[in-house]
Amino acid sequence: AHNYAFSFEPKSDFPSVYASSQEIRKYFEDFATKYDLNGAIHKSHLVTTAEWSESKGEWYVEVKNLASNTAFSDRCHILVHATGYLNNPAWPQVPGLDEYRGIKLHSANYDPQLSINNKNVILIGGGSSAIQILPAIQPLVKQVVIVIRTPSWLLPDISTESREYTAQEIATFGRDPGVVLKLRQENERTMNSIFSKSALASLTEMSTDNTIIIQLYI
């Protein structure tokens, strides 16, 4: 979780190694409030067109306000596309899914107010979202069935093991920012080692008869 925070704005009191999405979101909301950024942030807006003007050196952008259903134009010198590719929920083509009258939730548009306690749940998919959702809901639901197309293969955790931080560790993080920085650097060093030349070199030395190389999309 500490690596989700800005390096210049560390957060000392993350409760666990892998904090929840709500905790990470609150960090960014608090950040926006602290630096008075909310006036420059427009939520529920859809960029429909972006065109570059070579003569003026500017981007011309068409935007739709989804709340009021109105459109307007804007311009900028720098345009950063940072929406990710999971911001547009897509359901699989499953026969009968459109006729289903029960509750349907998508991980990209999840309703946190909905209670799943003692409910029967069908979880579709075995990707990274499902890997996080399944252990979180299993203790709460009556029964959960997961439907996947192919098995998921997971690497062992090569970084810090998942756990909650002790009160003493959190106090140390708050007292000594250098400890948080060291933790962040170690996490990044560990993850970057997956793509290091030495790791790739060791793969080429392995026998192709008993070695499988798995390409990961991270």
N, C-alpha and C positions, 0 to 999 in steps of 0.2 A: 504493500500500500504506500509506503514512503516514496516509491519511485513514480507514483502517480501525481505527487505534489511537485510544484515548481521548486527548483533548486534554491531560488532566492526567497521562497516563502514556505519553509518546511513546516510540517505539522507533527508535533511531538506526541500527541495523544491518540494516534491510531490505536484501537484496542487490540488488533490482531495483525498477523503477518499479511493475510489476505482480507482486507476490510470489505464490507458489503458495498453494493452500488449506492445505497442510500447515504452511507458515510462519506464516500468519495464525492458524491454529488453535493452534499452539504459543504464539503471543503471548498468546492468551486463557487457555490453560492455565497459563502462567507467571504471568499476572496473578492468576488464582484462587489459585494457590499462595502468591504473595507476600502477598496480603491475607487469607489463611486463609478462603477462601470455599467450599472444597470440601465442608465439612461441611453447608453450607446448600444444596448443589446436588444434586438427585436426577435421575440419568440413567435412561433406559429407563422412564419413567413416562408414562402417558397420562391426560389430564384428560377424563373422560367427561361430567361435569355441572358447571355453574357457575350458581348462583342467587343473586340479590341480595335481601337482607332489608332492606326499607325501614325497618322498626321498629328494627332493631339497627344499621343502617348497616354491614353486613358482607357479604362474599361467602362462600357456602358451596360448597365444591368437593369433588367426588367424584373420586378418583384411583385408577388401577390400576397396580400395579407389574408391568410386563411380564416381569421376570426371575423373580419368585416367583409370579406369577399371583394376587396378593392385592389386595384393594381396601381403601381407607381414606378417611376424610373429613378435611377441613382447612378452615380459614377464614382470611380476610384482610380488611384494610380497603381495600387497593389491589390490583386484578387487572389485569395487563398481558398482552394477547394479542400475543405476538411470535414466533409459530412460523413466520411466512411462509406462502406458499402452495405451496412446492415440497417440503415435508417429507413428503408422502404420494405415493410413487412410483405412477405410472399408466402402463400399457403401452397402446399403440394397438391398436385392434381389427383386427389383421392375420390373415387366414385362415392357419391352420397354426402360428401362433406357440406355442400351448399344447402342440402335439405335438413341437416342436423339442427335441431332446435334447442339444444342444450347450450351451455356456456362454452365459448371458444376464446382462448387467449393466445396471443403471440408474444414471444419473448421480446420483440422489438416494440411492442405496444401493450405492455403488461399493466393490469390494474392492481396496484398494491393494496387497495381497500377491499378487494374480494377475499373472503375467507374460504380456504380450501380444506379446513378441518373436517375430518371424517367424510370426505368426498371420494368417489371413485374417479380416478384420473387416467386419461390416456395421454402419454407423452410421445409426440411424433418427432423423430430425429435423434441422432446420436453424436452430434457435433459438440463443440466446446460449450455452447449454451446449455445443452442437455446435461453435459457432464457436471455443470454447476447447479442446475435446477434439481436434478434427481435426488442427490443427497440432502438438499435443503427441504424438499417437500415430503420425502419418504416418511419421516417421523410424524407428520401431521395428518396425512391422508388415510382414508380407510383402506384403499388399495390403489396401486399405480402399476400400469402396464406400459412398457416402453416399446414402441414400434420403430425399428431401424432397418435401413436397406442393407447395410453392410456393417460388420463389427468395427468398433473404434479401437485404435491402437494408441496407447499412451506411453510416453517416456516417464521413467521415474523422476521424481522431483530433484532437480540438480541444484536448486537454490535453497533458501531457508525453508525448513519444514513448516507446514501449516500448523499454527498454534496461536493462542492468545498471549499477548505480552503481559508480564507480571507488573504489578504496581510499581515495583522498584525500577524495572526497565523503563517504564513510561516516565517516571520521575527523572531518570538519568537522561533520557532524550530531551526533556524540557530544560534541564540544567546545563547540558553540554551539547550544543548543536553539532559539534565535531563528531560525536558518536553517530548521529543520524547521517551525516555526510559520509562517514566511513561505511555505514551499512548500505547506503545508496550505491556507492562506488563498487562495493563488493558484489551487490546484486547485478549491476550492469556488467561487471567484469566476468561474472559467471555466465550470464546469458550470451554475451558477445563471444565467449570461448567456443560456443557451438559452431560459429562460423569462422573460426581462426584457421590459419594455414596449417598449423600443426595438426588440428583435428582432421582436416581434409587429407593431409599427407598420411595420417595413420589409416584412413579408410582405403587409400590406394594400395597400401601394403598388405591389406587383408586378402585372404584367399577368396576368390569369387564363388567358390564351390559352397561355402557355408556362411556367406555374408549377404545380408539383404540391406540395401540402402533405401530408406523411406524419405521422400521429399515432404517437408512440412511447410504449411502455409501459416506463418506467424505474423 
